[in-house]
Amino acid sequence: KIGVSGPGARDWLESIFANKIPKKRGRVALCHLLTQQGGVKSEFTVYEFKPGSFYLVSAGAYKTHDHDVLFRHLPKDGSVSLTPMTENLGVLVLAGPNSRKVLEKLTRTALNNSNFPWLSGQRISVGAATAEALRVNFVGELGWEFHHPMEMQAALWDAIMEAGAEFDIKPFGIRAMTAMAIEKSYRLIPR
């Protein structure tokens, strides 16, 4: 997880990624840095959470590689700043056919498709926690990723598990998530 800001942030991201950066603030895109041969060097979820400030997320196992690539591509004019955020922010995923019903018990934010469409994000309250909620996930089901201050992780987890009890909520790990992604034909990009 890394923050990208500064007057040149949007133009710089547009210049290094093969995919377009969403023009509308609050939208989410999957963007790729390519190798000289056109292969995938790095893959990022890109979210503009406030004007000129972007939040990038890549695979945790590639943090060192991906941050190094971004820092090496920085413009020399100081128009873009990078702020590593991995140690400060946690991520919890709420996914599945009842995820909207669970989240509706924890927030006042309207969660319908017109107010909170696929591939969008909003800063919302989730129980006692505040999170950047991104309507994207790797399991191919209705769901959200909650990017939150690490110190709120236990409270957020407890609130989600309590709200989901009536729906028989169950925790799942990275291997289950990968199996669900394969069922949806989502692919991990090997390096």
Stockholm file with secondary structure:
# STOCKHOLM 1.0

chainA/1-191         KIGVSGPGARDWLESIFANKIPKKRGRVALCHLLTQQGGVKSEFTVYEFKPGSFYLVSAGAYKTHDHDVLFRHLPKDGSVSLTPMTENLGVLVLAGPNSRKVLEKLTRTALNNSNFPWLSGQRISVGAATAEALRVNFVGELGWEFHHPMEMQAALWDAIMEAGAEFDIKPFGIRAMTAMAIEKSYRLIPR
#=GR chainA/1-191 SS CEEEESTTHHHHHHHHCSSCCCSSTTBEEEEEEECTTSCEEEEEEEEEEETTEEEEECCGGGHHHHHHHHHHHCCTTSCCEEEECTTTEEEEEEESTTHHHHHHTTCCSCCSTTTSCTTBEEEEEETTEEEEEESCCTTSSSEEEEEEEGGGHHHHHHHHHHHHGGGTCCCCCHHHHHHHHHHTTCCCCCC
#=GC SS_cons         CEEEESTTHHHHHHHHCSSCCCSSTTBEEEEEEECTTSCEEEEEEEEEEETTEEEEECCGGGHHHHHHHHHHHCCTTSCCEEEECTTTEEEEEEESTTHHHHHHTTCCSCCSTTTSCTTBEEEEEETTEEEEEESCCTTSSSEEEEEEEGGGHHHHHHHHHHHHGGGTCCCCCHHHHHHHHHHTTCCCCCC
//
